Amino acid sequence: MSWFCDVELGPPIEVFALTKQCTEDTFEQKVNLGVGAYRTNEGKPWVLPVVRAAEKALANDETLNKEYLPVLGIDAFSSAATRMLLGEESPALVENRAFGVQTLSGTGALRVGAEFLARNLGKTVFYYSSPTWENHKLVFKNGGFLEGREYRYWSEKTRGLDIDGFLEDLRNAPEGAVIILHACAHNPTGCDPTEEQWRQIAEVVKERKLFPFFDSAYQGFASGDLIKDAATVRYFVQQGFELFCAQSFAKNFGLYNERVGNLTVVLNNAELVAPVKSQITLVIRGMYSNPPSHGARIVSYVLSNPDLYNQWRDNIRTMSSRIIEMRKKLREALEVLGTPGDWTHITNQIGMFSYTGLNEIQSLHMVKKHHVYMLRSGRISMCGLTPSNVDYVAKAIYETLTTLS
Amino acid sequence: MSFFSEVKTHSIDVFELFMRFHRDTHENKLNLAIGVAYRDDSGLPWTLPVVRTAEQTVAEDENLDNEYLPVLGLEEFTTAATRWLLGSDSIAVVEKRAFGVQSISGANALRLGAEFLSQVLGKTVFYYSNPTWRSHELLFKNGGMAEARQYRYWSEKTKNLDFDGLLEDLESAPRGSVVILHACAQNPTGCDPTEDQWRRIAGVMREKGLFPFFDTALQGFASGDLVRDAFAVRLFERMGFELFCAQSFSKNLGLYNERVGNLVVVLNDPKLVDPVKSQFTLIVRGMYSNPPSHGARIASYILNNTNLYDKWQDNVLTMFTRMKEMRGSLRGALEQLGAPGDWSLITRQVGMACDTGLTESQCEVLIERHHIYVLKSGRFNICAVTSANVDLIAKAIYDVFTS
């Protein structure tokens, strides 16, 4: 007899199952367009030169020790991260009512934030976009929220934002509900609201007294410009909102496996900082005590060194330019082939991911017949495209759409 | 108006003690409540030489990248850590029904395990020793375990294990209760059951159908021997228990801030491994997606390399020996001063925990008069004692005791 005999096999996480399948596939021309991790033009992972430089410097620094970090993390790191997001002159920073908490990458920031909101503010309802990153629901549910609801986002028909549906769903949201917003480079659609649309969204959020929880996984990575990619969050702060923002340094620093993240907290009263920090401290102590040092030290080192910071900005531009280039190439290739449909959305969308518009059957066909690994939702990761495989992928999409319309 | 206006400040007494120490301007102030961390004889943190070696090698390996680890962690690390804890001849290992889940050090291993036990197995009752590490209750409660109960452990009267009380409390525990057991160097009493007592504890737990959840944060610090300190966990495993064990490499590898941990899971049927792993995968995914690489790579490197492993054992012995010497010196100094009472407890305790024997108000005097900071329980970390300060500390304790 076992305590565990009734444990059910849980559903596999699609994106990992896909990568596993792809790894085991012996087909020579296979292409992995699943996981959102940057690849070079040669299809290889890229450890940023500034990261290698920082790592070597840190390994040789005999003054550094392994002492526990504070529960809320390396202060130099979280201050720099919050400043990077909000901008040095942000009213929230000037007025000492914003701070950062080092977390286990973006996921960890979402979880700590969600757990705080549920435990300490008694929040029960959260909203997520339809579609959204597949892990949002699990994180908030496990963080203690009772009810997840969708707000309309992606329009199949227009292959763009369903802004009317979006606003309507927010207008019907209960007061105080938490709403997950993608700061930029929406995952999985790559489709962001325009500035004007963000203004409308902010108005409804204010009207309905909803609590904005931003997910910022791609600052700098989306447009190549750190400030541009933070514009929406900054706008909300300027409008006087209190908000959370989960920041990830996985993509923009290529530090995927060191779990570097920051939860930026913006309050509207500096006196609330101490109590809020103390409660977040408890949430973290009850989860993992204190965060890992290595990755945060690297980021902190780079952000505080003007030379390395500039090199980093170059590295980000390299990555985002390559992605933008691949978007162009894919769209061109599809149009040249006369692939049915309108492919402007490929270059209109931003960030790593693109919602191609392929349906589930078509997406599965891409995997099975062409060994092009993509999600059933039609999402592809631009990072997996290279100059040497983009034509193959375009042809595969062409064949799929003409065979299985 | 703010969403946050009702949020209350939670004060943590250890932190407040530290802030008080920080503000103290006295020249010879001494903080002995330094948490559970090793210090060398100069009172400084010590990065293990074997860790520096491993770290430099890792930093120079251009083949390594920063791609996401699997959700359950770096396999070469979890396999090695699990095998090392249970012994490679462990039946559970041989029968492929034991595995590890990489965690954010021991604290998070406890949280992951608690979350699994409550969310997946529907368990509600958990027991922890009186006293125990201050975070046990919080980690389990936040992990969803609804009902916390204590089992007797420390007897103030005998300054020893209250074994009868312990057994009695376990005997009356409801079937299926989870019991948190300190594998060795119990924190904060430094007092472990003997091998025979462990056998009896195991017997009661088997009879009553209780689930053992070991916390092994100080493996190597109880006896100085990394393997010997695994006795209790191995005993339970050999006796056929299913169990969890939260392993921490914070102290024994000195990797505190890299958060290196492993939750060892022992099942009694290899067919259950996949479903159980899949549920842990969801728990991790919903918490932080996948674990940090750096510390686990270092630990893996050391665990999988015989040379480095032997050096590690040496480094642990260095720490253990110094702590043992300081216990001896402190006890000796107190006895020489003629401090009233029995000071044998100081050398009987294992691990980092050390008892001054002072009451709460006496501790306050120790702080006020001598600027020597200990927890109000009278306990402190022996690692904070050095050859340079041991006499000063003994005199201060003697003074407070006799005045």
HADDOCK unambig.tbl for C-alpha pairs under 7 A between the chains (distance, minus, plus):
assign (segid A and resid 2 and name CA) (segid B and resid 268 and name CA) 6.32 0.50 0.50
assign (segid A and resid 4 and name CA) (segid B and resid 272 and name CA) 6.90 0.50 0.50
assign (segid A and resid 5 and name CA) (segid B and resid 272 and name CA) 6.70 0.50 0.50
assign (segid A and resid 7 and name CA) (segid B and resid 275 and name CA) 6.04 0.50 0.50
assign (segid A and resid 7 and name CA) (segid B and resid 276 and name CA) 6.37 0.50 0.50
assign (segid A and resid 8 and name CA) (segid B and resid 275 and name CA) 5.55 0.50 0.50
assign (segid A and resid 9 and name CA) (segid B and resid 274 and name CA) 6.97 0.50 0.50
assign (segid A and resid 9 and name CA) (segid B and resid 275 and name CA) 4.08 0.50 0.50
assign (segid A and resid 9 and name CA) (segid B and resid 278 and name CA) 5.97 0.50 0.50
assign (segid A and resid 10 and name CA) (segid B and resid 275 and name CA) 6.63 0.50 0.50
assign (segid A and resid 10 and name CA) (segid B and resid 278 and name CA) 5.25 0.50 0.50
assign (segid A and resid 10 and name CA) (segid B and resid 279 and name CA) 5.69 0.50 0.50
assign (segid A and resid 45 and name CA) (segid B and resid 65 and name CA) 6.99 0.50 0.50
assign (segid A and resid 47 and name CA) (segid B and resid 65 and name CA) 6.12 0.50 0.50
assign (segid A and resid 47 and name CA) (segid B and resid 66 and name CA) 6.69 0.50 0.50
assign (segid A and resid 55 and name CA) (segid B and resid 59 and name CA) 6.54 0.50 0.50
assign (segid A and resid 56 and name CA) (segid B and resid 59 and name CA) 6.15 0.50 0.50
assign (segid A and resid 59 and name CA) (segid B and resid 55 and name CA) 6.71 0.50 0.50
assign (segid A and resid 59 and name CA) (segid B and resid 56 and name CA) 6.10 0.50 0.50
assign (segid A and resid 59 and name CA) (segid B and resid 59 and name CA) 6.89 0.50 0.50
assign (segid A and resid 65 and name CA) (segid B and resid 45 and name CA) 6.90 0.50 0.50
assign (segid A and resid 65 and name CA) (segid B and resid 47 and name CA) 6.17 0.50 0.50
assign (segid A and resid 66 and name CA) (segid B and resid 47 and name CA) 6.60 0.50 0.50
assign (segid A and resid 66 and name CA) (segid B and resid 254 and name CA) 6.81 0.50 0.50
assign (segid A and resid 66 and name CA) (segid B and resid 255 and name CA) 5.70 0.50 0.50
assign (segid A and resid 66 and name CA) (segid B and resid 256 and name CA) 5.59 0.50 0.50
assign (segid A and resid 66 and name CA) (segid B and resid 257 and name CA) 5.25 0.50 0.50
assign (segid A and resid 67 and name CA) (segid B and resid 256 and name CA) 5.72 0.50 0.50
assign (segid A and resid 67 and name CA) (segid B and resid 257 and name CA) 5.64 0.50 0.50
assign (segid A and resid 68 and name CA) (segid B and resid 256 and name CA) 5.37 0.50 0.50
assign (segid A and resid 68 and name CA) (segid B and resid 257 and name CA) 4.48 0.50 0.50
assign (segid A and resid 69 and name CA) (segid B and resid 257 and name CA) 5.92 0.50 0.50
assign (segid A and resid 104 and name CA) (segid B and resid 288 and name CA) 5.89 0.50 0.50
assign (segid A and resid 107 and name CA) (segid B and resid 287 and name CA) 6.73 0.50 0.50
assign (segid A and resid 107 and name CA) (segid B and resid 288 and name CA) 4.90 0.50 0.50
assign (segid A and resid 107 and name CA) (segid B and resid 289 and name CA) 6.24 0.50 0.50
assign (segid A and resid 108 and name CA) (segid B and resid 287 and name CA) 6.00 0.50 0.50
assign (segid A and resid 108 and name CA) (segid B and resid 288 and name CA) 4.47 0.50 0.50
assign (segid A and resid 111 and name CA) (segid B and resid 287 and name CA) 5.79 0.50 0.50
assign (segid A and resid 120 and name CA) (segid B and resid 7 and name CA) 6.91 0.50 0.50
assign (segid A and resid 135 and name CA) (segid B and resid 286 and name CA) 6.85 0.50 0.50
assign (segid A and resid 138 and name CA) (segid B and resid 286 and name CA) 5.26 0.50 0.50
assign (segid A and resid 139 and name CA) (segid B and resid 286 and name CA) 4.29 0.50 0.50
assign (segid A and resid 139 and name CA) (segid B and resid 287 and name CA) 6.16 0.50 0.50
assign (segid A and resid 142 and name CA) (segid B and resid 286 and name CA) 6.41 0.50 0.50
assign (segid A and resid 254 and name CA) (segid B and resid 66 and name CA) 6.77 0.50 0.50
assign (segid A and resid 255 and name CA) (segid B and resid 66 and name CA) 5.57 0.50 0.50
assign (segid A and resid 256 and name CA) (segid B and resid 66 and name CA) 5.64 0.50 0.50
assign (segid A and resid 256 and name CA) (segid B and resid 67 and name CA) 5.59 0.50 0.50
assign (segid A and resid 256 and name CA) (segid B and resid 68 and name CA) 5.30 0.50 0.50
assign (segid A and resid 257 and name CA) (segid B and resid 66 and name CA) 5.25 0.50 0.50
assign (segid A and resid 257 and name CA) (segid B and resid 67 and name CA) 5.58 0.50 0.50
assign (segid A and resid 257 and name CA) (segid B and resid 68 and name CA) 4.43 0.50 0.50
assign (segid A and resid 257 and name CA) (segid B and resid 69 and name CA) 5.88 0.50 0.50
assign (segid A and resid 257 and name CA) (segid B and resid 291 and name CA) 7.00 0.50 0.50
assign (segid A and resid 257 and name CA) (segid B and resid 292 and name CA) 5.39 0.50 0.50
assign (segid A and resid 257 and name CA) (segid B and resid 293 and name CA) 5.55 0.50 0.50
assign (segid A and resid 258 and name CA) (segid B and resid 292 and name CA) 4.41 0.50 0.50
assign (segid A and resid 258 and name CA) (segid B and resid 293 and name CA) 5.45 0.50 0.50
assign (segid A and resid 258 and name CA) (segid B and resid 294 and name CA) 6.64 0.50 0.50
assign (segid A and resid 259 and name CA) (segid B and resid 291 and name CA) 6.96 0.50 0.50
assign (segid A and resid 259 and name CA) (segid B and resid 292 and name CA) 5.45 0.50 0.50
assign (segid A and resid 268 and name CA) (segid B and resid 2 and name CA) 6.38 0.50 0.50
assign (segid A and resid 272 and name CA) (segid B and resid 4 and name CA) 6.91 0.50 0.50
assign (segid A and resid 272 and name CA) (segid B and resid 5 and name CA) 6.81 0.50 0.50
assign (segid A and resid 274 and name CA) (segid B and resid 9 and name CA) 6.90 0.50 0.50
assign (segid A and resid 275 and name CA) (segid B and resid 7 and name CA) 6.04 0.50 0.50
assign (segid A and resid 275 and name CA) (segid B and resid 8 and name CA) 5.44 0.50 0.50
assign (segid A and resid 275 and name CA) (segid B and resid 9 and name CA) 4.04 0.50 0.50
assign (segid A and resid 275 and name CA) (segid B and resid 10 and name CA) 6.89 0.50 0.50
assign (segid A and resid 276 and name CA) (segid B and resid 7 and name CA) 6.35 0.50 0.50
assign (segid A and resid 278 and name CA) (segid B and resid 9 and name CA) 5.80 0.50 0.50
assign (segid A and resid 278 and name CA) (segid B and resid 10 and name CA) 5.44 0.50 0.50
assign (segid A and resid 279 and name CA) (segid B and resid 9 and name CA) 6.81 0.50 0.50
assign (segid A and resid 279 and name CA) (segid B and resid 10 and name CA) 6.17 0.50 0.50
assign (segid A and resid 286 and name CA) (segid B and resid 135 and name CA) 6.90 0.50 0.50
assign (segid A and resid 286 and name CA) (segid B and resid 138 and name CA) 5.22 0.50 0.50
assign (segid A and resid 286 and name CA) (segid B and resid 139 and name CA) 4.38 0.50 0.50
assign (segid A and resid 286 and name CA) (segid B and resid 142 and name CA) 6.16 0.50 0.50
assign (segid A and resid 287 and name CA) (segid B and resid 108 and name CA) 5.70 0.50 0.50
assign (segid A and resid 287 and name CA) (segid B and resid 111 and name CA) 5.96 0.50 0.50
assign (segid A and resid 287 and name CA) (segid B and resid 139 and name CA) 6.11 0.50 0.50
assign (segid A and resid 288 and name CA) (segid B and resid 104 and name CA) 5.95 0.50 0.50
assign (segid A and resid 288 and name CA) (segid B and resid 107 and name CA) 5.14 0.50 0.50
assign (segid A and resid 288 and name CA) (segid B and resid 108 and name CA) 4.30 0.50 0.50
assign (segid A and resid 289 and name CA) (segid B and resid 107 and name CA) 6.22 0.50 0.50
assign (segid A and resid 292 and name CA) (segid B and resid 257 and name CA) 5.37 0.50 0.50
assign (segid A and resid 292 and name CA) (segid B and resid 258 and name CA) 4.53 0.50 0.50
assign (segid A and resid 292 and name CA) (segid B and resid 259 and name CA) 5.41 0.50 0.50
assign (segid A and resid 293 and name CA) (segid B and resid 257 and name CA) 5.50 0.50 0.50
assign (segid A and resid 293 and name CA) (segid B and resid 258 and name CA) 5.46 0.50 0.50
assign (segid A and resid 294 and name CA) (segid B and resid 258 and name CA) 6.58 0.50 0.50
assign (segid A and resid 294 and name CA) (segid B and resid 294 and name CA) 6.76 0.50 0.50
